Amino acid sequence: MTFLRECFTPIYHLFFPNNCQGCGQELLSNEKTICAACLSFMPKTKFHLMIHNPVEQTFFGRCSIEYATSMYYFNKDTCLQTLLHALKYQQKPEVGFLLGNLFAREIEDVGWLKDIDVIMPIPLSAKKCKARGYNQSECISHSLSAHLNIVHDTTSLIRTKHTESQTSKTRAERLSNMSNAFSVKNADAIAGKHILLVDDVITTGATLEECTHTILRVPNTKVSIATLAYAIE
């Protein structure tokens, strides 16, 4: 069986190229989805090792969170932007699954994770989810949940309205756009729980802030935040 696989794999890749989603180069036999070179060039934040790190500071005075972290710094015209574009707009959920798994391995020894009861992705509107075929944040949260062995809840927090893209909006416009965009479908399922909210990128934090306020209306809940990337100028 191994012999046949070795014989036919090159032929298969001739018709279905096995290329890196970041740089487009052909992957080596021991690489999957993203090549080692692209992974090595993506700058890690190490925020999970810092008290009052920049992600936590984003929410100071805005909403009450317990902890927050991001794995990578995000800049335009970089490999990470290419990867996240593939994840969100080119039907490449495997990018989210892989990066989510790497994220989980990066933070698995952080003490505060032991207090997390539920991992929850930022919900996508039905319209966007239908267009993309999946929720990109759920790909990341799924891998975090699986590796960290923490309950994955994709149904308790729902998006109640379709919102415009946040990309070109100011912070004030983003907050207004997100106002009343979420609700909790089953409060009993998360009452008294510590929720880890997961998203792909944090910029102004408006979406995560609105989700946090929504969750904290449920009695005795706590919220921490994990995003794959942290946007910098």
C-alpha positions, 0 to 999 in steps of 0.5 A: 500500500505504501509502495502504491501511494509513493508511486501515484502521489506524484501523479495525483499532485500533477493534476491537483497541486499540493501547494502552500496556502501562504506562498504557493510553493509546492509542499514537501512530503512532511508539510501540510497546508502551510510550508515550514518557511511561511510558519517560521516567518509569521511573528508570534506575539507571546501575549499569553506570557504577558500580564496586561498584554496589548489585547487585554488593554484593548478592553480596559474600561470597555468591558470586563474580561478575565484574560486575552491573547493572540498568537500572531501579529497581523500586518497587511501584505504578509503571509498571514494576510494571505492565509486568512484571506484563503480561510475567509474567502477561498474556501480553505477551512484547513488553514483555520484548522491547522493554525488553530491547532498550532495556537492550541499547542502554543498556549496549552500550558497557560495556567488560566486555561484550566479555568475555562469551561467552554470555547465559543467562536464568534458567530457569523451571520447566516448570510455570510456563513452560507456564502463562505460555507462555514464560519472561519472562527469556528475552524479555529475554535474547533481545533482549540477545543479538540486539542485542549479538551474543552467543550466546544459550543457553537449554538448558545451565542447567535448573531441576530442580524446581518452586519456590514463589513467592519473593514473600512469603519472607524471604531465608533462606526464598528461599535454602532454596526455591532450594536445588538447584533448578538444574543444568547439562545440558551442561557442555562447552558452557559450560566456560571461558566467561564467562556473563551471567545475565539475570533480570527483577528482583533483590530478595534475589538468592537465585535468581541466587546459586543459579544462579551457584553451579551454573554455577561448578561447571563448570571455568573459568567466570565469571558476570556478572549483568544484570537489568532491574530492581533492587527498592528499598524 
